[in-house]
Amino acid sequence: MNLKRTSLVVLFAVGTAATLSACATLQRGPVGNSAVPQPAKAVDLNRYAGLWYEIGRYENGFERGCEAVTAEYGLRDDGLVSVLNTCRQGAVDGPVKTAQGRAKVTPGSDNAKLKVSFFGPLYVGDYWVLDRADDYSWSIVGEPSGRYLWLLSRNPQPDQATRSAIMERTKALGYDLSLVRDVRH
């Protein structure tokens, strides 16, 4: 093997090891739903686009300490969905942390399942809209492992009736509500 090729192989191996190490440090939480259901409804991406407030989630390594979390989705000209996640680190007025990515619809899913990428060309994250309000005022998002859950609302502080409806539906979908961490706004 020539020196240039050897260097590329070593660089790739080191990069892969670093990526795997970084992924291992993102602590995965417990399984909160061992039988994640298929999404309940089709999703109109035009209506789903826009700003969402995270009102609850299963804690995860990449959002540890985040408050005032938002997710903003948009439709791109290339058919993908733009993703901008924002949080305030440590407190609702803490430093802003953002993550920009993109998502593509999983064929045959009625737009309810997407694959998300925040790191280059690989689409590795599952994003399933498990249920939503008919008027797109709230959404329950999960993925197949049952370790991740996000409860989203168009309002940062939904009224008690809306919050109760979201929690009841989340429980009916099989999620352990004791693992839900409320997000402050």
MIDOSE-1310 file (N, C-alpha, C; in nm, 2 decimals, decimal comma, always signed):
residues 185
mnlk	+0,08/-0,12/+0,00/+0,00/+0,00/+0,00/+0,09/+0,12/+0,00; +0,06/+0,22/-0,08/+0,14/+0,34/-0,08/+0,11/+0,43/+0,04; +0,20/+0,52/+0,06/+0,19/+0,61/+0,18/+0,06/+0,69/+0,19; +0,02/+0,74/+0,07/-0,10/+0,82/+0,07/-0,23/+0,74/+0,10
rtsl	-0,23/+0,62/+0,05/-0,35/+0,53/+0,07/-0,34/+0,49/+0,22; -0,23/+0,46/+0,27/-0,21/+0,42/+0,41/-0,26/+0,53/+0,50; -0,22/+0,65/+0,47/-0,27/+0,77/+0,55/-0,42/+0,78/+0,55; -0,48/+0,76/+0,43/-0,62/+0,77/+0,43/-0,69/+0,66/+0,51
vvlf	-0,64/+0,54/+0,50/-0,70/+0,43/+0,58/-0,69/+0,46/+0,73; -0,57/+0,51/+0,77/-0,55/+0,54/+0,92/-0,64/+0,66/+0,96; -0,65/+0,76/+0,87/-0,74/+0,87/+0,90/-0,89/+0,83/+0,91; -0,93/+0,74/+0,82/-1,07/+0,69/+0,83/-1,09/+0,61/+0,96
avgt	-0,99/+0,52/+0,99/-1,00/+0,44/+1,11/-1,01/+0,53/+1,24; -0,93/+0,63/+1,24/-0,93/+0,72/+1,36/-1,06/+0,79/+1,36; -1,11/+0,84/+1,25/-1,23/+0,91/+1,24/-1,35/+0,83/+1,29; -1,35/+0,70/+1,24/-1,46/+0,61/+1,28/-1,45/+0,58/+1,43
aatl	-1,33/+0,56/+1,48/-1,32/+0,53/+1,63/-1,36/+0,65/+1,71; -1,33/+0,77/+1,66/-1,37/+0,90/+1,73/-1,52/+0,91/+1,73; -1,58/+0,88/+1,62/-1,73/+0,89/+1,60/-1,80/+0,79/+1,69; -1,75/+0,67/+1,70/-1,81/+0,56/+1,78/-1,79/+0,60/+1,93
saca	-1,67/+0,65/+1,96/-1,65/+0,70/+2,10/-1,74/+0,81/+2,14; -1,76/+0,90/+2,05/-1,85/+1,02/+2,08/-2,00/+0,97/+2,10; -2,04/+0,87/+2,01/-2,17/+0,82/+2,02/-2,19/+0,74/+2,15; -2,09/+0,67/+2,20/-2,09/+0,60/+2,32/-2,11/+0,69/+2,44
tlqr	-2,05/+0,81/+2,43/-2,06/+0,90/+2,55/-2,20/+0,97/+2,55; -2,28/+0,96/+2,45/-2,41/+1,01/+2,45/-2,50/+0,91/+2,52; -2,52/+0,92/+2,65/-2,59/+0,82/+2,72/-2,73/+0,80/+2,67; -2,76/+0,68/+2,65/-2,89/+0,64/+2,61/-2,97/+0,61/+2,73
gpvg	-3,09/+0,66/+2,73/-3,18/+0,64/+2,85/-3,24/+0,50/+2,84; -3,32/+0,47/+2,94/-3,39/+0,35/+2,95/-3,50/+0,34/+2,84; -3,54/+0,22/+2,81/-3,65/+0,20/+2,71/-3,78/+0,24/+2,78; -3,85/+0,34/+2,73/-3,97/+0,38/+2,79/-4,10/+0,32/+2,72
nsav	-4,07/+0,25/+2,61/-4,18/+0,19/+2,54/-4,12/+0,07/+2,46; -4,15/-0,05/+2,51/-4,09/-0,17/+2,44/-4,16/-0,21/+2,31; -4,28/-0,14/+2,29/-4,36/-0,18/+2,17/-4,41/-0,05/+2,10; -4,31/+0,03/+2,05/-4,35/+0,15/+1,98/-4,44/+0,13/+1,87
pqpa	-4,56/+0,19/+1,87/-4,66/+0,17/+1,76/-4,62/+0,25/+1,63; -4,68/+0,21/+1,53/-4,66/+0,28/+1,40/-4,74/+0,41/+1,41; -4,70/+0,52/+1,34/-4,77/+0,64/+1,34/-4,92/+0,63/+1,31; -5,00/+0,71/+1,38/-5,14/+0,70/+1,38/-5,20/+0,77/+1,26
kavd	-5,14/+0,88/+1,21/-5,20/+0,96/+1,11/-5,09/+1,00/+1,01; -5,14/+1,03/+0,89/-5,06/+1,09/+0,78/-5,02/+1,23/+0,83; -4,91/+1,28/+0,78/-4,86/+1,42/+0,81/-4,86/+1,50/+0,69; -4,92/+1,62/+0,69/-4,91/+1,72/+0,59/-4,79/+1,81/+0,62
lnry	-4,68/+1,79/+0,55/-4,56/+1,86/+0,58/-4,57/+2,01/+0,58; -4,66/+2,06/+0,49/-4,68/+2,21/+0,49/-4,74/+2,26/+0,62; -4,83/+2,18/+0,68/-4,89/+2,22/+0,81/-4,80/+2,19/+0,93; -4,71/+2,09/+0,91/-4,62/+2,05/+1,02/-4,50/+2,15/+1,03
aglw	-4,47/+2,21/+0,91/-4,36/+2,30/+0,91/-4,38/+2,42/+1,01; -4,28/+2,48/+1,05/-4,29/+2,59/+1,14/-4,22/+2,56/+1,28; -4,26/+2,65/+1,37/-4,19/+2,64/+1,51/-4,27/+2,55/+1,60; -4,20/+2,47/+1,67/-4,26/+2,38/+1,77/-4,18/+2,40/+1,90
yeig	-4,25/+2,40/+2,01/-4,19/+2,41/+2,15/-4,19/+2,27/+2,21; -4,08/+2,22/+2,26/-4,07/+2,10/+2,33/-4,12/+2,12/+2,47; -4,23/+2,05/+2,50/-4,28/+2,07/+2,64/-4,25/+1,95/+2,73; -4,20/+1,84/+2,67/-4,16/+1,73/+2,75/-4,07/+1,64/+2,66
ryen	-3,99/+1,55/+2,73/-3,91/+1,46/+2,65/-3,86/+1,35/+2,75; -3,81/+1,24/+2,69/-3,72/+1,15/+2,76/-3,58/+1,21/+2,76; -3,52/+1,22/+2,87/-3,39/+1,28/+2,88/-3,29/+1,20/+2,79; -3,20/+1,27/+2,73/-3,10/+1,21/+2,64/-2,97/+1,29/+2,65
gfer	-2,87/+1,23/+2,60/-2,73/+1,29/+2,61/-2,72/+1,42/+2,54; -2,78/+1,42/+2,42/-2,76/+1,54/+2,34/-2,84/+1,66/+2,38; -2,94/+1,64/+2,47/-3,02/+1,75/+2,52/-3,00/+1,77/+2,67; -2,90/+1,71/+2,72/-2,88/+1,72/+2,87/-2,87/+1,86/+2,91
gcea	-2,95/+1,90/+3,01/-2,95/+2,04/+3,06/-3,02/+2,14/+2,98; -3,08/+2,10/+2,87/-3,15/+2,20/+2,78/-3,29/+2,24/+2,83; -3,31/+2,37/+2,83/-3,45/+2,42/+2,86/-3,48/+2,51/+2,74; -3,61/+2,56/+2,74/-3,66/+2,64/+2,63/-3,63/+2,59/+2,50
vtae	-3,65/+2,46/+2,48/-3,61/+2,39/+2,35/-3,72/+2,42/+2,25; -3,67/+2,45/+2,13/-3,76/+2,46/+2,01/-3,70/+2,38/+1,90; -3,79/+2,35/+1,81/-3,76/+2,28/+1,68/-3,83/+2,35/+1,57; -3,76/+2,39/+1,47/-3,82/+2,46/+1,36/-3,80/+2,38/+1,23
yglr	-3,91/+2,35/+1,16/-3,90/+2,27/+1,04/-3,94/+2,35/+0,92; -3,88/+2,33/+0,81/-3,92/+2,40/+0,68/-3,90/+2,31/+0,57; -3,97/+2,34/+0,46/-3,97/+2,26/+0,34/-3,86/+2,32/+0,25; -3,77/+2,24/+0,20/-3,66/+2,28/+0,11/-3,70/+2,26/-0,03
ddgl	-3,63/+2,33/-0,12/-3,66/+2,31/-0,26/-3,62/+2,18/-0,32; -3,53/+2,11/-0,25/-3,48/+1,98/-0,29/-3,57/+1,86/-0,24; -3,68/+1,90/-0,17/-3,77/+1,79/-0,12/-3,74/+1,75/+0,02; -3,63/+1,79/+0,07/-3,59/+1,76/+0,21/-3,66/+1,86/+0,31
vsvl	-3,65/+1,82/+0,44/-3,71/+1,91/+0,54/-3,59/+1,97/+0,62; -3,59/+2,10/+0,63/-3,48/+2,16/+0,71/-3,52/+2,15/+0,86; -3,42/+2,14/+0,94/-3,44/+2,12/+1,09/-3,34/+2,22/+1,16; -3,40/+2,29/+1,25/-3,32/+2,38/+1,34/-3,36/+2,36/+1,48
ntcr	-3,28/+2,29/+1,56/-3,31/+2,27/+1,70/-3,23/+2,37/+1,78; -3,30/+2,43/+1,88/-3,24/+2,53/+1,96/-3,28/+2,50/+2,11; -3,18/+2,52/+2,20/-3,21/+2,51/+2,34/-3,13/+2,62/+2,41; -3,17/+2,64/+2,54/-3,10/+2,73/+2,63/-3,03/+2,63/+2,73
qgav	-2,90/+2,64/+2,74/-2,82/+2,55/+2,82/-2,83/+2,59/+2,97; -2,89/+2,50/+3,05/-2,89/+2,51/+3,19/-3,01/+2,59/+3,25; -3,07/+2,68/+3,17/-3,18/+2,76/+3,22/-3,25/+2,82/+3,11; -3,37/+2,87/+3,13/-3,45/+2,93/+3,02/-3,38/+3,06/+2,96
dgpv	-3,29/+3,12/+3,04/-3,22/+3,23/+2,99/-3,07/+3,20/+2,97; -3,04/+3,07/+2,97/-2,90/+3,03/+2,95/-2,85/+3,05/+2,81; -2,72/+3,02/+2,79/-2,66/+3,04/+2,65/-2,73/+2,95/+2,55; -2,75/+3,00/+2,43/-2,82/+2,94/+2,32/-2,72/+2,83/+2,26
ktaq	-2,78/+2,72/+2,23/-2,71/+2,61/+2,17/-2,80/+2,56/+2,05; -2,75/+2,55/+1,93/-2,83/+2,51/+1,82/-2,77/+2,39/+1,74; -2,86/+2,32/+1,67/-2,81/+2,21/+1,59/-2,90/+2,22/+1,46; -2,83/+2,22/+1,35/-2,90/+2,24/+1,22/-2,88/+2,11/+1,14
grak	-2,99/+2,06/+1,08/-2,99/+1,94/+1,01/-3,09/+1,94/+0,90; -3,11/+1,81/+0,85/-3,21/+1,80/+0,74/-3,27/+1,66/+0,76; -3,39/+1,64/+0,70/-3,46/+1,51/+0,71/-3,52/+1,48/+0,58; -3,53/+1,35/+0,56/-3,60/+1,30/+0,43/-3,71/+1,21/+0,48
vtpg	-3,82/+1,21/+0,40/-3,93/+1,13/+0,43/-3,90/+0,99/+0,40; -3,95/+0,89/+0,48/-3,93/+0,75/+0,45/-4,05/+0,72/+0,36; -4,01/+0,66/+0,24/-4,12/+0,63/+0,14/-4,22/+0,53/+0,20; -4,35/+0,56/+0,17/-4,46/+0,47/+0,21/-4,51/+0,50/+0,35
sdna	-4,46/+0,61/+0,41/-4,50/+0,64/+0,55/-4,60/+0,75/+0,57; -4,66/+0,80/+0,46/-4,75/+0,91/+0,46/-4,69/+1,03/+0,53; -4,56/+1,05/+0,51/-4,49/+1,16/+0,57/-4,48/+1,16/+0,72; -4,51/+1,05/+0,78/-4,51/+1,04/+0,93/-4,38/+0,99/+0,98
klkv	-4,29/+0,93/+0,89/-4,16/+0,88/+0,94/-4,06/+0,95/+0,85; -3,96/+1,00/+0,92/-3,85/+1,07/+0,86/-3,71/+1,02/+0,91; -3,61/+1,03/+0,83/-3,47/+1,00/+0,87/-3,40/+1,13/+0,88; -3,33/+1,16/+0,99/-3,27/+1,29/+1,01/-3,12/+1,28/+1,01
sffg	-3,06/+1,38/+0,96/-2,91/+1,39/+0,96/-2,87/+1,53/+1,02; -2,78/+1,52/+1,12/-2,71/+1,64/+1,17/-2,57/+1,64/+1,14; -2,52/+1,52/+1,08/-2,38/+1,50/+1,06/-2,35/+1,46/+0,92; -2,35/+1,55/+0,82/-2,31/+1,51/+0,69/-2,42/+1,43/+0,61
plyv	-2,37/+1,34/+0,52/-2,46/+1,28/+0,43/-2,54/+1,16/+0,49; -2,51/+1,11/+0,61/-2,57/+1,00/+0,66/-2,70/+1,03/+0,74; -2,81/+0,96/+0,70/-2,94/+0,98/+0,76/-2,96/+0,87/+0,86; -2,93/+0,89/+0,98/-2,93/+0,78/+1,08/-3,04/+0,79/+1,19
gdyw	-3,09/+0,91/+1,21/-3,19/+0,93/+1,32/-3,33/+0,91/+1,27; -3,40/+0,83/+1,34/-3,55/+0,81/+1,31/-3,63/+0,92/+1,38; -3,72/+0,97/+1,31/-3,81/+1,07/+1,36/-3,95/+1,03/+1,32; -4,03/+0,97/+1,41/-4,17/+0,93/+1,38/-4,27/+1,02/+1,45
vldr	-4,36/+1,08/+1,37/-4,47/+1,15/+1,42/-4,57/+1,05/+1,46; -4,57/+1,01/+1,58/-4,66/+0,90/+1,63/-4,81/+0,94/+1,63; -4,83/+1,06/+1,67/-4,97/+1,12/+1,67/-4,96/+1,27/+1,67; -5,07/+1,33/+1,64/-5,07/+1,48/+1,63/-5,21/+1,52/+1,65
addy	-5,23/+1,65/+1,68/-5,37/+1,70/+1,69/-5,41/+1,72/+1,54; -5,54/+1,72/+1,52/-5,60/+1,74/+1,39/-5,56/+1,88/+1,34; -5,55/+1,97/+1,43/-5,52/+2,11/+1,39/-5,37/+2,14/+1,39; -5,29/+2,04/+1,42/-5,14/+2,05/+1,42/-5,09/+2,14/+1,54
swsi	-5,17/+2,14/+1,65/-5,13/+2,22/+1,76/-5,04/+2,15/+1,86; -5,03/+2,01/+1,85/-4,94/+1,94/+1,93/-4,90/+1,81/+1,85; -4,79/+1,75/+1,89/-4,73/+1,63/+1,82/-4,66/+1,55/+1,92; -4,67/+1,42/+1,90/-4,59/+1,32/+1,98/-4,49/+1,25/+1,89
vgep	-4,36/+1,27/+1,92/-4,26/+1,22/+1,83/-4,18/+1,11/+1,90; -4,15/+1,00/+1,84/-4,07/+0,90/+1,89/-3,98/+0,83/+1,79; -3,93/+0,71/+1,82/-3,85/+0,64/+1,72/-3,86/+0,49/+1,76; -3,81/+0,40/+1,68/-3,84/+0,26/+1,71/-3,78/+0,19/+1,83
sgry	-3,68/+0,25/+1,89/-3,62/+0,18/+2,01/-3,70/+0,21/+2,14; -3,78/+0,31/+2,14/-3,86/+0,34/+2,26/-3,78/+0,42/+2,37; -3,65/+0,46/+2,33/-3,57/+0,53/+2,43/-3,58/+0,68/+2,41; -3,64/+0,73/+2,30/-3,65/+0,87/+2,28/-3,79/+0,91/+2,26
lwll	-3,83/+1,02/+2,32/-3,97/+1,07/+2,31/-3,97/+1,22/+2,32; -4,04/+1,29/+2,23/-4,05/+1,43/+2,24/-4,20/+1,47/+2,23; -4,24/+1,56/+2,32/-4,38/+1,61/+2,32/-4,37/+1,75/+2,28; -4,44/+1,78/+2,17/-4,42/+1,91/+2,11/-4,56/+1,99/+2,10
srnp	-4,55/+2,12/+2,11/-4,67/+2,20/+2,11/-4,64/+2,33/+2,03; -4,73/+2,39/+1,97/-4,71/+2,52/+1,90/-4,71/+2,63/+2,01; -4,75/+2,60/+2,13/-4,75/+2,70/+2,24/-4,65/+2,65/+2,34; -4,56/+2,74/+2,38/-4,46/+2,70/+2,48/-4,52/+2,66/+2,62
qpdq	-4,64/+2,71/+2,65/-4,71/+2,67/+2,77/-4,85/+2,64/+2,74; -4,88/+2,52/+2,69/-5,02/+2,48/+2,66/-5,10/+2,48/+2,78; -5,23/+2,51/+2,77/-5,32/+2,50/+2,88/-5,33/+2,36/+2,94; -5,38/+2,35/+3,06/-5,38/+2,22/+3,13/-5,46/+2,11/+3,05
atrs	-5,57/+2,15/+2,98/-5,65/+2,05/+2,91/-5,57/+2,00/+2,79; -5,49/+2,08/+2,72/-5,41/+2,03/+2,61/-5,30/+1,95/+2,66; -5,23/+1,99/+2,77/-5,12/+1,91/+2,83/-5,17/+1,77/+2,87; -5,29/+1,77/+2,93/-5,35/+1,64/+2,98/-5,38/+1,55/+2,86
aime	-5,43/+1,61/+2,75/-5,47/+1,53/+2,63/-5,34/+1,47/+2,57; -5,23/+1,55/+2,57/-5,10/+1,50/+2,51/-5,05/+1,39/+2,60; -5,06/+1,40/+2,73/-5,01/+1,30/+2,82/-5,09/+1,17/+2,82; -5,22/+1,19/+2,81/-5,31/+1,07/+2,80/-5,28/+0,99/+2,67
rtka	-5,27/+1,07/+2,56/-5,24/+1,00/+2,44/-5,10/+0,93/+2,44; -5,01/+1,00/+2,50/-4,87/+0,94/+2,51/-4,88/+0,81/+2,59; -4,95/+0,81/+2,70/-4,97/+0,69/+2,78/-5,04/+0,58/+2,70; -5,14/+0,62/+2,62/-5,21/+0,52/+2,54/-5,13/+0,46/+2,43
lgyd	-5,03/+0,53/+2,39/-4,93/+0,48/+2,29/-4,83/+0,38/+2,35; -4,83/+0,37/+2,49/-4,75/+0,27/+2,56/-4,63/+0,33/+2,62; -4,62/+0,46/+2,63/-4,50/+0,53/+2,69/-4,51/+0,54/+2,84; -4,40/+0,52/+2,91/-4,39/+0,53/+3,06/-4,38/+0,68/+3,09
lslv	-4,48/+0,74/+3,14/-4,49/+0,88/+3,17/-4,40/+0,92/+3,28; -4,35/+0,83/+3,37/-4,26/+0,87/+3,48/-4,12/+0,91/+3,42; -4,09/+0,87/+3,30/-3,97/+0,91/+3,24/-3,97/+1,04/+3,16; -4,09/+1,10/+3,15/-4,10/+1,23/+3,08/-4,05/+1,34/+3,17
rdvr	-3,96/+1,42/+3,11/-3,90/+1,53/+3,18/-3,97/+1,66/+3,12; -4,03/+1,74/+3,21/-4,09/+1,86/+3,16/-3,98/+1,96/+3,12; -4,01/+2,03/+3,02/-3,92/+2,14/+2,97/-3,97/+2,27/+3,00; -3,89/+2,35/+3,06/-3,93/+2,49/+3,10/-3,91/+2,59/+2,99
h	-4,00/+2,68/+2,98/-3,99/+2,79/+2,88/-4,01/+2,93/+2,95
